[in-house]
Amino acid sequence: MYVERPPTDDLAGRVACVWHQVSEADATQLVVPDACVDLIWGPEGLFVAGPDTGPMPTPMASGDTFVGIRFRPGAAGGFFGVPLQDLRDQRVPLSDLPSLGDQRVRATDPLSLHDQRVRVSDLPSLRDQQPVQVSDLPPRRVADAAAPGRLDVMLAAVRDRLAREVPADPAGAAIAGALRKGRTVGEVAWDLGFSERQLHRRSLSAFGYAPKILQRIVRFQRALTLARAGVPLAEVAVTAGYADQAHLSHDVKRLSGVSMRHLVSSAG
């Protein structure tokens, strides 16, 4: 079960959505590039899912629960305290990002016996503070009980940190939007008043990868949205800016490891 909902108005400029997933069986979830960065609380605690450039198969056991906050493409800024390219294709425990160690929020985990001040880097410890009786609950009910409180903790931390620092590059959304519409890297640089070298630096800082990679990823996501809406693949290729359907198929396989038909059929 996967549920996604929009952020509150105060976070909408930086956050694409918040989400909650509970695995209903032992399975491997295929995660594909979307130019986003996620802050996730999973069975092993809090971690960052960096900007991906290829498929990321994720094993999930029955009853595993994940809650996440997904930053918009180019909107993470300096939130995580390290260059985004250092997080590229990585899943990094939050405790390994020491710059977040002084961040504090007021938090109550529904499975915790205590309302307390916590450091963001210490949040994974909350998952161990469970009343003894919850062990008698089925795993899925424990997961469902924990998820809302854990998301509240994460949202409080994100709000507090964004209010004090870590601005995003204001050109980030424009870069991604122009590339998504099929503009070339040179055209985007010209339109925004950058040299191609400047665009490369801004893209690397805002997204974690160079403009050419970003272009492939946002084009792929546009194609995936069209295909899932029922648009024929030949039309998808033209509309999303591919040379032809073979080009579409090659790019989809390179970025996701599977065919477009597989991605469409496995949606949801």
Secondary structure, DSSP 8 states (H G I E B T S, - for coil): -EEEE---GGGTTTEEEEEEEE-SSSEEEEE---S-EEEEEETTEEEEE---SS-EEEEE-TT-EEEEEEE-TT--TTTTSS-GGGGTT-EEEGGG-GGGTT-EEEEE-TT-S-EEEEEGGGGGGGGG---GGGGGS-HHHHHHHHHHHHHHHHHHHHHHHHHHS----TTHHHHHHHHHTT--HHHHHHHHT--HHHHHHHHHHHHSS-HHHHHHHHHHHHHHHHHHTT--HHHHHHHHT-SSHHHHHHHHHHHHSS-HHHHHHT--
